[in-house]
Amino acid sequence: MSTENDIRKASNKFYVALHRTLNGDARPMVDVWSHNSDVSTMHPTGRIQVGWDEVRASWEDLSKICSNGQLKLIDQRICAGSDFSYELGTEHLNVLVTGNAIQTDFRVTNIYRREGSEWRMVQHHADHNLTVLEILHKLEPSQQKLGSEGFESTESPFECPGQSVGTTFIENGHWQQVRDEALTGVPASQPLSRGSFKLVQGADAVSGAVGNMDRRNNASACSALRGPRPGM
């Protein structure tokens, strides 16, 4: 079997595990990933997890807020090497996150490393996604404190206030900076062009509409995230 076919097999195994995670069960990720301290993830929520413990916790926490997930990798491109290989593609996602429907695409990069006779994932990077951030942000926007990089400093990338597992959110002011920079490509410290200003105005209107939506899912979402992580 060629190295490229080996990577396709490893990729298929990862996406089977990701599908399970989007439906509440992150346990298959254990057999997909390297368990070394140099592995990392960059999820659509924007934080970076480094080391197997953080990576595993991020998938466990994701499984606690997702349900009815369907995901397909399209436009797959593989570059195979002797010890490291990578793939590029677009993930087409349909999922419920704390009861909120999301349908979106992520550009993705996956890196695999040969460990013994197997190829194991060592890095997964998906696009920073405003739709996901908006949904997470509206759950508990007023109770979070900013860390040095604008995110809550917790063990989990989805930390709920007062809970050992949950959702990390961006406070209102920094959230708008992150959103506006992602929309326009212009740093927050620089003036916006007329076209960029219109983009920001439109995003503000959408954010206002989302903020007025029914928040009944808030309590049930945090409740679903409580409790110890299952042993893996």
Helices and strands as residue ranges (DSSP letters): H 3-21, G 27-31, E 40-42, E 48-50, H 52-65, E 66-79, E 84-97, E 100-115, E 118-126, H 130-137, H 172-184, H 194-211, H 217-225
